[in-house]
Amino acid sequence: MTGKESTKTNKNQNNTAALSPANYVVCEGIETEVKTKNNLTIKEVSGKGKKEDVKIDIVVNYCKGCEICVAFCPEGVLVMNKEVAEVVDISKCTKCNICEYLCPDFSISVE
C-alpha cells in the first residue's frame, strides 16, 4: 500500500458514513483458517498487539453476525465481513477481552 489510497464510504440506513470491509486488510498479523474434526471453521489471527503478542480466534460457524464485538471494541480491531466478525488490525489490540466477554455465541477468544 502506498498510503495514498482513498477509502470509499457507504451510507448505512442512518445516513452516516461507514467504511466498507473491502477496504480493510489485516495489518502486521498472520491469518490462518483451520477446519477442525467437528467441521468447525476457525479463523486465527496472530501478531504483535499494542502491549504484547496476541492471538484472536473466531469460530465462523458460531458467529451469527450480531456485531456486538465490533460495536464495543475500543480500538476498532474488528469489522463485519458479510455476516461474520473479522480482525482488521491486530496491531491495535490491547487484549482487553471485551469482544470475548460480550460475545453471546462464544465465537471469539483472545489469548
Secondary structure as UniProt FT lines:
FT   STRAND          9..11
FT   TURN            13..14
FT   STRAND          17..19
FT   HELIX           21..23
FT   STRAND          29..35
FT   TURN            37..38
FT   STRAND          41..48
FT   STRAND          53..59
FT   TURN            60..62
FT   HELIX           68..72
FT   TURN            74..75
FT   STRAND          78..81
FT   TURN            82..83
FT   STRAND          84..87
FT   HELIX           90..92
FT   HELIX           98..102
FT   TURN            104..105
FT   STRAND          108..110
//
